[in-house]
Amino acid sequence: MLKGVFAGFSSQISIQLFKQYYRWPMMILIPKYYKELLPSSWIQNHPALHKGLAGATIAIFESLVTCPMERVKCQLMTQYESKSIIKQLWRNEHQFSHFVKNIYTGMEAMMLKQVVSWTNYLYWDHKIRYLFKDSPSQALTLQQIGMCSLLTAIPNILFVQPFDVVKTAYQMENNANYKSLTIPQAFVKVYQDKGLKGYYAGWQLRLSQFIVQAALSTPVMDYLERLHGLPNDF
């Protein structure tokens, strides 16, 4: 039972450890770079533009470097065979190019999911945090961090969960019904197979996971923004 609960643990922890090396610098420096790069009139007319571009940039980079690990994680979490994960991915495709294509299965869906996730997170994290502030230099209290984590998690579930479900459908072990479909067709198939609730399967666990992640990342983001003297205007 415990083995099933922790299926994919090694791949998941590898992903999370690897992400920390680039996430924090990119979350702070890339929005600042775009804000300085773009014409001020663009920022005034579209206050969230630099955050959106930063989210898309991080998402594309992250998808390229973590897609193989995500593929292995999904295989481990949905496998029924006793073969090793590498053998499952290799199968009869003994050419390196085929192997690379296999471990990058679902790349398009993952990139789309990551773009939605990152732009959504950067927008709502910033907006909600500064609702609790009287000045940019004010630090958040523990109660405020908890409220920010919860309020940021809700739109994350609403907007990102359906894309995550489709990404997982492409990358799971028995993906024969999905791997040849376009992304719009995959969304339709999830609805045909499971209805609207299929897009939000496991939302309770994802909500809990995101609240914990946000509770850890919110104070760090807030501290780094105050450390670098970033303004609170979006």
N, C-alpha and C positions, 0 to 999 in steps of 0.2 A: 504493500500500500504506500509506504513512505517513498519507495523507489519511483512509483508513478507520480506522486505529488511533486517530487523534485526532479522529474524528467526535464532535461535541458538546462539544469542548474549551472553546469560548468560553462556552457556556451553563454548563458545569460550573464553570469558574473564577469566573464571575459569581456563581453560587450560593454557592461557598465563601467568596468575599470578603464577600458580603453577610451571611452567617451570623455572621461574627466580630463584627459590631457589636452583636449582642444575645445571643449564646450565653453568653459569659463572665459578664456581670452576672446573667443569668437563672439560670445554673447555681449561682451562689453565693448570690444574694439570695432567690430564690423558695423553696428548701428551708428557709432560715432563717426566712422569713416564715411559712410553713405551720407550722413547729415552734413558733413563738411564738403563732400564732393558735389552733391546736388545743388542746383540753384535755389536760393532762399525763397523765391516765389513758389517753387514747387512744394517746398516744405510747408509754407504758409497755406497753400491751397489743399495740400494733402498731408496733414500732420503725421499720419501713420506710414507714409511711403517708405521712409528709411528703415523702419522696423520690419515692414513687409519684405523689402529687398534683402535685409539681413537674414530674416527667417528662411527665405528661399535659398540664399547662398549656403547657409549652414546645412539646410536639408539636403541639397544636392551633394555637398561634400560628404555628409554623414552617410547618405545612401550608398555612395560609391565604395566607401571603406568598410561599412558594416554589413552590407547585404549578404556576403558569404556566411558570416556568423549568424545572422538572422535565419538564413536558410537552414543551417545546421540545427539551430535551436528549434525551429518549427518541426523539422524531421524527427528530432529526439522526442518532442512532446507528443507527436502523433504516430510514432512508429508502432508497428505490430510485428515486424520481423525481428529475428534475433541477430541478424547480420550487423556488423559494425556500420556506423554512419557513413564512413568514407566509402565502404563497399556499396552501400545503398546508392550513394550519389554517383559513384563511378559506373556501377552496373555493367552494361555491355558497351559503354562508350569509352573505349580505351584510347581515344585520341584526346590530347590535352585540350584542344579547342572545344570539344564537346563537354569535357569536364568543367571548364570555365563557364560555359553557357549554362550548365546544370546548376552550379552553385550561385549563379546570378539569376536564377529563376525568380520571377516576380519583381524584378528590378524596377520596372515602370510603375507598378502598383505601390512599391515601397517608397519610391521617390515622391509620388503624388501624396501618399500618406504623410511623409515627413514634411513636405512643404506646407500642407494644411496644419499639421501639428505644431511646427515651429512658428509659423506666422501667427497662429491662434494663441500659442503660449506667450510669445513676446508681447503681443498686443495686450492681452488681458492681464498678464502679470504686472506690466507697467501701469496700466490704467487703474487696476484695483489697489495696488500698493499705495499710489499717491492719493487715493480717496481718503486714506487714513492719516495723511500727513498734513501738518500745518505749514511746514517748510521743507525744502529738499534735504536739509541736513538732519532732520529728525529721524531717529532710529525707531523701528517698529517694536512694539511690545510683544510678549509671547502670545497674548490674546489676539492681537492684530495679525500676527503671523498665521495663527490658526484659522482666522476668518479669511485671510487672503488665500490660503491653501485650499479651503473648501470652495470659495467663490471662483477660483481659477480652475478647479477640477470640473465644475459643472459644464461650462462651455466646451472643455476638452472632450468630455464624454459625448456630448451632443454632436459635435462636428467631426471628431477624429475617429471615433469608434467604428463607424461604417467602413471607412477606408482601411482600418486595421484588420477588420474581418475579411475584406476582399484580399488584402495582402497575404494574410495567413492562408486563405484558400489556394492561392497560387503556390505557396511554399510548403504546404503540408505534405505528408508522405503520399497519400492517395489523392493526387492532384490532377489525375487524368481528365476529369470533367471540366477543369478550369484552365489548364496551361495553354490550351490552344485558343482561348477566348480573348477578345479585346476587353479592356477594362469596363466600358459600358455594358458589354454582354455579361461580364462577371457580376456586376451589380444586379442585373436583371435576374441572373440565375440564383443568386443568394435569396432574392425576394421570392422567386418561384418555388424554391426548395423549402424555405423556412419562414417566409412572410416578413413583415416589418420587424418583428422581434429578432429575426436572424441577424440584423445589423447591430443589435445591442446585446448579443449573447455574452454573458459574463461581465456585464457592465458593473455589477456590484464589486467584484474583485478589482476591476480596472480603476474604479473610483477610489477604492481604498489604497491601491498602489500609487495613484497619482497624488492623493492627499499627502501620503508619506513623503514622496519625492518632492512635492512642492514645499512641504514644511521644512525640508532640508535646504532646498535651493533658494527659496524666497529670501531668507536673511542673508545668504551669501551674496545674491544679486544686489540686494539693497546696500549691503556694506561696500561692495565694489563700486557701485554707482556713487556713493557718498565719498569714497576714497579718491575717486578720479574727478570729483567735482562736477558730475554730469547734471545738467539742469532737469527740472521736472516737467518741462514742456515736452509734449510728445511729438 
